[in-house]
Amino acid sequence: MSRYSTPSGSASDGSRNVRLEKRGGTQAPAGTPKAQTHGDLFRDAVRSWPEVVARDAMTGEMDFLLREQVRDMDNFSRFVQEQLLHHTSVIDVRSSFSLEHIKETMALPLR
C-alpha cells in the first residue's frame, strides 16, 4: 500500500499480486466462450471492480499487480474475500502494505 489505513478509517490504497489458474492449458472453465482464457476472464472482472485503480501484467511468479483504492481496511478485506478470492481464475493472492509513502510522480526525467 502506498498509504496505510489508520484505525480512524482514512482512505487507503493497496498493492496485490495475483496468480491466475493455468493448469490444464489456457482455456477458461466450462461454460465460457472458447476464445476466452483465464487471463481474459480476469481482465474483464478487473474492469468491473471499482476498487481497482491500476492493473499491471507482470513477469515472474505472479501474473498481475493490482492497486486498489478503498475506504478502510474493512473494505480492503471485503474486496479480497468477496471479489478477488472468489474469481474462478485466481489461485494465489499476496498482499503488500507500504509503511511510508515517500514519493509518487508522473513527471518524466527528461532534460
C-alpha positions as CSV (number, residue, x, y, z in Angstrom):
1,M,0.0,0.0,0.0
2,S,1.3,3.4,-0.7
3,R,-0.8,4.7,2.2
4,Y,-1.6,2.6,5.2
5,S,-5.2,2.8,6.5
6,T,-5.3,4.1,10.1
7,P,-7.8,3.0,12.7
8,S,-9.7,6.2,12.1
9,G,-10.8,4.8,8.8
10,S,-8.9,7.0,6.4
11,A,-8.8,6.0,2.7
12,S,-6.1,3.7,1.7
13,D,-4.7,2.1,-1.4
14,G,-3.0,-1.2,-1.6
15,S,-1.0,-3.5,-3.9
16,R,-1.9,-7.0,-4.5
17,N,0.0,-9.7,-6.6
18,V,-2.3,-12.2,-8.2
19,R,-1.5,-15.5,-9.8
20,L,-4.1,-17.0,-12.2
21,E,-5.1,-20.6,-12.8
22,K,-3.0,-22.1,-15.6
23,R,-3.3,-25.8,-15.0
24,G,-4.8,-27.8,-17.9
25,G,-3.9,-25.3,-20.6
26,T,-5.0,-21.8,-21.2
27,Q,-8.8,-22.4,-21.6
28,A,-11.2,-20.9,-19.1
29,P,-13.7,-23.0,-17.1
30,A,-16.5,-24.8,-18.9
31,G,-19.4,-22.6,-19.9
32,T,-17.3,-19.7,-21.0
33,P,-16.7,-18.9,-24.7
34,K,-13.9,-21.0,-26.2
35,A,-11.8,-18.0,-27.1
36,Q,-11.6,-16.7,-23.5
37,T,-8.7,-17.7,-21.3
38,H,-8.3,-17.3,-17.6
39,G,-6.4,-14.1,-18.3
40,D,-9.3,-12.8,-20.4
41,L,-11.9,-13.5,-17.7
42,F,-9.7,-11.9,-15.1
43,R,-9.1,-8.8,-17.2
44,D,-12.9,-8.4,-17.7
45,A,-13.5,-8.8,-13.9
46,V,-10.9,-6.2,-13.1
47,R,-12.5,-3.7,-15.4
48,S,-15.8,-4.1,-13.4
49,W,-14.2,-3.7,-9.9
50,P,-14.3,0.0,-9.0
51,E,-11.8,-0.6,-6.1
52,V,-9.0,-1.5,-8.7
53,V,-7.4,1.8,-9.8
54,A,-4.4,0.1,-11.6
55,R,-3.5,-3.3,-13.0
56,D,-0.2,-4.3,-14.5
57,A,0.7,-7.6,-16.2
58,M,3.9,-8.9,-14.5
59,T,6.8,-11.3,-15.3
60,G,7.9,-13.9,-12.8
61,E,5.8,-16.0,-10.4
62,M,2.8,-13.7,-10.2
63,D,0.7,-12.7,-13.2
64,F,-0.8,-9.3,-12.2
65,L,-0.2,-6.5,-9.8
66,L,-3.4,-4.7,-8.7
67,R,-3.6,-1.4,-6.9
68,E,-6.9,-0.8,-5.1
69,Q,-8.3,2.3,-3.5
70,V,-10.7,1.5,-0.6
71,R,-12.2,3.4,2.2
72,D,-10.7,1.4,5.1
73,M,-9.2,-1.9,6.0
74,D,-12.6,-3.5,6.4
75,N,-13.4,-2.7,2.8
76,F,-10.0,-3.9,1.8
77,S,-10.6,-7.2,3.4
78,R,-14.1,-7.4,2.0
79,F,-12.8,-6.8,-1.5
80,V,-10.2,-9.6,-1.2
81,Q,-12.6,-12.1,0.5
82,E,-15.7,-11.5,-1.6
83,Q,-14.4,-10.5,-5.0
84,L,-10.8,-11.4,-5.7
85,L,-10.6,-14.8,-4.0
86,H,-13.9,-15.9,-5.4
87,H,-12.9,-15.3,-9.0
88,T,-12.6,-18.7,-10.8
89,S,-9.2,-17.9,-12.3
90,V,-7.4,-16.7,-9.2
91,I,-5.3,-19.3,-7.4
92,D,-3.0,-17.2,-5.3
93,V,-3.0,-13.7,-3.8
94,R,-0.3,-11.9,-2.0
95,S,-0.8,-8.5,-0.3
96,S,1.8,-5.9,0.5
97,F,1.5,-2.8,2.6
98,S,3.9,0.2,2.4
99,L,5.0,1.6,5.7
100,E,5.6,5.1,4.3
101,H,4.6,6.9,1.2
102,I,7.8,8.7,0.1
103,K,7.4,9.8,-3.5
104,E,5.0,9.4,-6.4
105,T,5.3,11.4,-9.5
106,M,4.1,11.4,-13.1
107,A,6.9,13.6,-14.2
108,L,9.3,12.2,-16.8
109,P,13.0,12.7,-16.1
110,L,13.7,14.4,-19.4
111,R,16.4,17.0,-19.6
